[in-house]
Amino acid sequence: MGRKKPYNIGEKVLVADPQVFIRCGYPLGISDGIQAVETDYEDKVIGFLRNISSQSTKMLPSRVERKACKNIMKELAVVWLHQRKFGGNLRAIHTEDDTRVTEGNSPYEIATIRYVKTGLRDSGSVYDSMSPEDYEGPSLYDQKTHRILGLVDPGEIYSCVLFEIEDIHVTKI
C-alpha cells in the first residue's frame, strides 16, 4: 500500500463519498445504552425521584427532577455498556451517510486533522506470578490508523467544524 496523500490545514477539498464520521469505538455507544436503559427504567427512576421529593417538605422543581433523571439514566447506561462489554472487541469507525455535505458540490476547507486507530482489542493478560515481566497490557491486533479531517466552509477556518470525515472520502482541489 502506498503512502497516503498529505493534507494540510487550510487546503480545500471536495467530498466524494458523504460518509460523515460519527465516532471511533466499539459497537455499542453511550446513545445505545441510554436508549436501552430509558426503555426499561425511566418510569422507575422518575417514580423514585418523586418518592424522595414527597418525603421532603419541599417538592423538587421539575427541571431539577428532569436533570437528575437524565444524569441517573446516563450512569445506568454506562453500567449497561460495561455489562455488555461495549458490544464486542472490534474497534471500528462509525459513519453516517449524509448527502447534505455533497449538495451543490461545494468545496470545504480543512480546519482540523486528527488520527484514530481501529482493530481487534486484546485485553492483555497476567501470568502465574505478579512480576512486571508476566504482564501483557491491552493492545489492538490488525491495527490501522485513520486520518479524520474536520471541515468548514471556505474562508471560515476559525469557525466551528461543520463535520468530520475520513480522508479517503474526500479529494483535494
N, C-alpha and C positions, 0 to 999 in steps of 0.2 A: 504494500500500500504506500502511495506517495505521501509526501508532506502536505499538510493542509495549507490552503491559501492563507496568508497573513491578513488579518483585519486590524484596522486602527480606529480609534475613537475619532469621530468626525467624518468618516468616509460614508458615502451614500450607497445604499443597497436597494434592490427590488426583492419583494417577497415572491418566490417562485412556487412554494407549496405552503399554504396557510396553516401549518401545524404549530399553533401557538403553545409555548412552553407553560405548563401549569406548575409542575413540581418534579423533583427528582427524589425517589424514595421507594419504599416497599409498597406492595399492592394496596394495603388499606391506609387511608389517611385520616386525619382528625375529623374531617367532614363526614366520612363514613361512620366513624364512631359516634359522633354527635347524633346523626340521623338514627342509628340503631338504638341508642340509649333513649332518645326522646320518645320513640315509638313505645318502648316498654315502661319507662319510668317517669316521664314528665308529670303525669297526673299525681303520682305518689309523692314526688318532690314538692309540688305545689301544695298538696294536702298537708305534708309535713311542715312546710313553712307557715301555712295558715294556722296549724295547730299550735305551733310555737307562739305565733302572734296572738292567738286568742287567750293564751295563758298569761299574757302580759297586760298591763293596764293600758298600754298604747298599742294600737294596730300598726303594722308595718305599712308605709306608703307603698302603693302598687309598683312604683318604679324601683324601689329597693327590693321588693319581692321578686320582680322580674330579673333584676341584676343578679340577685342571689341564686335564683333558679338557673340562670344561664351559666354562672360560674360552677355550680354543682354539676350541671349536665356536662360541662367541659371536662371536669375532673373525672366523672364517671366514664366518659368516653375514653380518656387516657387509660383507665383501668381495663376497659373493654378491649382496647387495642393490644395492651400488653398480654392479656389472657389469650388472644388470638395470634400472638407473635407477629403483629402487623401484617398478617395475611400471607406470610412466606418469607423466603430468604433472597428473593430476586429483587435487587435494587435496580430500578429502571427509570427512564424518562417518561413522564406522563404528559401528554399533549391534548389539545382540543382543536378540532377543525373550526377555524373562524374565517369565513370568506370575506368578512368586512375589511380585513387587512389588505386584501388584493383588489378591492373596488377602486376603479379609476386608475389602476396600475401606477399609483404614485410612489415615488421613492421615499425612503426613510433614511435617517441619519443614525449612525451608531453612537450611543451615549455611554453605554457600559459594556464591559466584556468580563465574563466570569466562566469558571470551569467547574464541571460536576463529574463525578465518577459513578459508573454503573458496573454491575457484576453480580456474582452469586456470593452471598455472605457466608463465611465460615465463622462460627462463634469462638473458635480457639479452644484450647484445652489445657488442663493441668494433669501432669503425670503423677507417678507414685509419691515422690517427695514434694515438699513445699519450697524447694530451692528455685531461684530465678531461672536456672538452666532448663527446668522441667515445665516451663510455662510458654505456651504459644498464644499470642494475642489474637484478637479477631482480625480477619482480613477479607478481601474480595478476590474471588477467583474469576478468571476471564475479564479482568478489569479493563474498562475502556474509559477514556477521558473525552468529554464532550464540551465544546465551546458554546456558551449561551450569550447571545447578543441582546442588549437592551436597546430598543429602537424608539426614536422620537421623530416628530415631523422635522423636515429640513429647516435649519436656522434656529431651532429651539433646543439646542444641545444642553442647556442648563435647566430645562423644564423637567417635569416628572416623566419617567419612562412610560410610554404608552402600552407596550407589551414586550415580552421576551420571546425569543425564538432561537432554535439551534441553528448554527451557521450553515448546515447542509441544506437548509430550506430557503436560503437567500442567494442572490447573485450580485456581485459588485458591478457598479456602473461608473 
